[in-house]
Amino acid sequence: MDLNLNDKVALVTGGSKGIGLATARTLRAEGARVVVASRKSSAELDALAGPGLVHVPADLTDPAAPAAVVAHTVDVFGRLDILVNNAGGPPPGVSLPRFSFLPLTDADWRDMFEFNLFSAVRAIRAAIPVMLERGAGAIVNVSSAVARQPGAINADYAAAKAAMTNLTKALSEEFAPRGVRVNTVSPGPVRTPWWTDDGGAADVMAAAFGADRDDVLERVAPEAMALGTGRLLEPQEVADVIALLASPRSASTTGADVIVDGGFHKAV
């Protein structure tokens, strides 16, 4: 299916690895011109770089950074059609999961919200006026399945993502009549560096459950989260949904929360 993204201009935050990298690669393959904002690049992202895809080093927890990368996108490609707020997950120096609310300090909560909510708020605040000038735009915010299915693990992360999902609905109500669609994609557990890096979620869960890290990735985590598919998601499976929501083929989809979670979310 042609997504009609040829020559559209997209900004993807947190795009050097995982879901963001898969999204940048997919949008570029569909003909979009892409700016990727992340602290560092990666070998995989460098392999995509060229006239149609550029990387901007940015710490998106810096309050000035999101607006700066939006401005850079407009400077490089002349406009902004698509914003994918993918940056999120554990703040720098933090390993998840965390199994209790009680040890979390005010600083922990601030860091989590800065990375997972406020960076997106600031990017959206900068992007919407640019999109309104053209009378069209698509924003896709990457939330999480835990935004709708609370649990005792990662309370601060889940709260930040719940706020993201709520914000998306509010933005859609205000700006859809003016041509800017805003949607969320809510993934379940995805096999990204968050899980697979040394000291990442697989190692944390292995220590907690007395299991081998490979067993955590293949069996323990899917069983603990009651994933209907029996496995963690692949980044490309989420990126495909993001690309569809960003596409004009989804012109009547706004204010939606599309869950891509392997069957983790059980509620109607």
N, C-alpha and C positions, 0 to 999 in steps of 0.2 A: 504494500500500500504506500503510495506517495504521500508523505506528510506535508507537502507544500511548504517546506522550510527553506527552499533554495534562496540564498542571499538574505535571509533573516539574520539579525544580529542578537546573539545570546551572551549573557554573563552567567557563569556558573561559579558559585563560591565553593570552596573546599573541593576543588576538582583535580587534585594531584593523585588521588588514589580512590579506591572503593567505588561507591555509588557515583560520586562526582566525576571521577575519571571516566567511568562507563557512560555517563550522561554526556560529557564533553565529546567523547569519541562518537557517540550515536548522533548527536546534533550535527557534528562536522560531516559525518558520512551522509547525512540527509541534505547537505548543501548549505547549512547555516555557517556563518562566520562567528567564531567563539572566542571570548575572553575568559580565561580561567584565573580566579583569584585564590591564592593559598599562601601559607607561610613559605613553603619551599616547593620547588618543582619535583619531578621524579623522572626516572629513566623512561617510564611508560608515557608520561606526558610530553617529555622532550621529543619522543619519537613522533608525536602528532603535530609538533610545532611547525609553523610555516606562515605564509601570508594570510591564511584563513583561520589560524588559531594561534593566539598569543597568551603567554602567562604573565600575570602581574603579581609579584611578591607582595603580600599584605598580611598583617596580623589583624584579623577582623574583629578582635576584641578591643582594638584601638578605636575609640569613638569616631575618629576622623576617617578611618580606613574605608568603610563601606561607601561613603559618598565619593571618596577619591577614586575607587575602582569603577564606579558608575561613570564618573566624569572621564576617566581614561578610556572606557569603552566607547563613549561618544566621540572622544577625540580621535581614536584610532579608526572607527568604522562609521562614524557619522550619525549614528542613532542607536537606540536600544529597543528591541522588540520583545525579548524574552529575558526574564530574570529567574534563575533557579537558585533558591536559597538552600543549599545543601550543607554548608558548613555547620558542624555540630558534633555531638558525641562527648567523649570525655574532654574536659578542658586540658590544656597542656600540663603535663606532670601528674595527671590523675589517671588511675586505673579503675575501671568498672568491671563487674558490678560491685556495688557497696550494699551490704545486706541489712543495714539498719538505719533508721532515721536519726537516732540519738547522737551518734558521733559527728553529725554534720554541723559545721560552724556557720556563722553568718558569711564568712569569707567563702566557704564552699558553695553556699547558695548563690552568692553574688557571681562567682566565677562561672557557675553552671548557667545562670540566666544570661550573663554577658555573651557567652559563646553560642548558646542555643536559642536565644530569643532576641536579645537586643541587637546583635549583629545583623539579624534579618530585618528588624524594625528599621534600623538606620539605612540599610540598602534599599528597602521599599520606599522609605521617605524620599530618598534621592531619585529613585527610578520612576515613580509614578508621574511626577511632573513632566519628565521627558517623554513618557508614553502618551500622556494626555495631549501633548503638543501635536502628536501624529494621529490622535484619536483611536489608538489601538495598542494593545500590549497583552502579554500573558506572563503571569507570575506563578511559579510553582514552588511552594514551600514544602520542604521535606520534614515531616513531623515523625511520628512513631506510633506503632500499634499500642504502646503502653499509655499513650495519651487518653485512650478510651477504656483501657483495661488496667485499672490500678492494681498494684501489688506492693508487697513490703520491700521490694528491691528497687534501688535507684529512685527514691522518692523525689529528689530534687530534679533529676533529669525528666521524669515523667511529668512533673508539674510544669516545667518549662515547655515541654512539647504540647501539653494540653493547652497552654496559653497560646502557642503557635497555631493550633487548630482553631481555637476560638477567634483569634485575630484574623485569620484567613476568611472566616465567614463574615466578619464585620467589614473587612476591606471589600469583599465582593459586593456586599449590599450597597456600599457607597459608590464604587467605581465601575461596576459592570454596566450601568446605564450610560457610562461615558466611554465604553469600549475597552476597558482593562479588565480582563478575567483574572481571578485569583483562586487557586485550588491548592489542596494539599495532597501529597502522597504519604501514606503512613506504612512504612515497612515494618515487618517483623525482624527477627535476628538475621543479619546478612553476613555472609562470609567475607569480611573485610579485614584490613589490618587491625581495626579495633579488637577483633577476636583473635587474629592469628599472630600478631606481633609478640615478641618476647615480653612477658609481663602483662599481656592483654587479657581479655575476658576468658579465653580458654585456659590460661595458666591460673588465673584467680579462681575459676570454678574447679579446676583440677585439684587445687590445694584444699578448697572447701569440701569437695565431695570425695577426696581420696582416690581420684581417678587419674588416668593418663590423659594428657592434653589432646591427643588425637582421638581418644575415645570420647572426650567431651564434645569435640567438634562433630563427630560422626553419630554419636548415640545419646550421650548424657544430656546435652543441651536440648536437642529436639524432643527427647522424652520429658524433660523437666518442664518444657514450655508447651507440651501437648500439641506439637505441630502436626497437623493432619497429613502433611506431605512427608513427614518423617525425616526432614533434612533442613539445614539452614538454607536461606535464599542465596542466590547468586546476584552480584551487583547489576548485571545486565538485565535481570528480570525487573528490577525497579527502574532502571534507566529507560527501558522501553515504555513504561507507563508515563514517566516524566515527559518523554519526547512527544507522546501522543497528546498529553494535556497542553503542552506548549504549542502544539500544531493548530493551524486554522481548521483542521478536520474536527477539532473539539470546540467549535465556535459557540455552541450552546451549553457547554459545561463550565459552570462557574459556581464557586462556593461549595464545591464537592470535596469530600475527603475520600480518596481512593485507597483502600486497604490492600496491601500486597504483603501478606504475612504468613503464608504457608498454613493457614488455618488456626493461627494463634488466638485470634479474637473470636469469642464464642457467642457474644450477645447478638440479638436481633436488632 
